[in-house]
Amino acid sequence: MGCLVAAVLVIGLPVACTAVLSLGGTDEWRPTAIEARSICEDWVTGRLVSPSTAVFNNGETTGGPNAYKVTGTVDSENALGGTVRTDWTCDAEYSEGDQQWHGGTDID
């Protein structure tokens, strides 16, 4: 039984991978809306008085495939220790040239 499982893995896995690639699979990476939101949340966190207290709420991500506008709110502590809700917007653009995200955030 063990030999049969090994044979299936040795023969079946390369065949399955070849089939997936021939159906249009690609190893070329593209930025996604989820990654744009994540980088924007990182940028917003860096601008907060108490970044470790940040709790991000639902927002909206539009655009693509390399440029996104992300909006949302974040709850975090202010300098006095009180929790405040802050609106924010972010423009994030992925540059294939240097393979980095560029942009900025506006916090209200």
N, C-alpha and C positions, 0 to 999 in steps of 0.2 A: 504494500500500500504506500509506504514512504517513497519508493522509487517512482511510482506513478505520479505522486504529487510533485516530486522534484522534476520529472520530465515535463509535466504540464507547465510549471513555472519557467523552466529553461527555454522551452519552445514557445509557449503561449504568450509570455510577457513581451518578448521582442515583436512578435506578430501583431499583438494588440497595439503596441506603441506605433508601429509602422502604419497600421490602419488608421489610427487617429491622425497622424501627421498627413497622410495622403488625403484625408477628408477636409483639409483646410486648416489644421492645427498649425500654430506658429509659435516660435519661441521669442518673438519680438514683443517686448514689454510696452504697454501703453499706460499712461497715467489714468486713474479712475477718479470718480467723484468722491468715493470713500477716502482715498488718499489725500485729495484736495482738502476735504473737511478735516482730516486728521492734522495736516500741516497747519491749517488755519487755527485749529484749537491750540496747537503748540504755540503759535505766535501770540494768540490772545493770552494764554496762560502766562507767558513771559512778561506781559504788561500789567498783570494784576499785582495788587499790594500783597496779597497772601495766596500765591499760586497753588499751594498744596491743598487749599480748601475749595478749589474750583469744581463745580458741578455743572456740566453743560446740558442744556435742554435742547429739545428738538428745534430744528431750523430748516433751512432750505438751501439746496445746492443746485445751481443752474450753470449751464455752459458745457464746455467740453469740445474736443477731446483733450486739448492742452491748456485751456484757460477756463477758470471757474470763478463764479461769484458765490460766496457762502455767507449766509446770515444765521443769526441765532441769538440766544441769550445765555448768560452764565451767572450762576449764583456763586458768590465768594464773599469772604470776610473783608471788610474795609479796615482802615487803620485803627478804628475804635473797637474792632472785634465783632461788629454787627454784620449780619448777612445782608447783602444787597444784590439785586438782580440788575444786570447790565446788558444792554443791547449791543451787538457788535456786527460788523460786516467785514468781509475779507475778499480781496482779489488775489488769486493765486494762479500763476502761469508756470507751466513746466517747460523748461528750455532743453531741447534735445542736444543743443550745442555743448552745454556744460553739465547736462544731466542733473540740474538742480531746480528746485522750486524758487520762484521769485514773486514778490508782491508785498502786500502790507495789510494792516488791519485798521479799522476805525472803531473806537470804543466810545459809546455815548455815556 
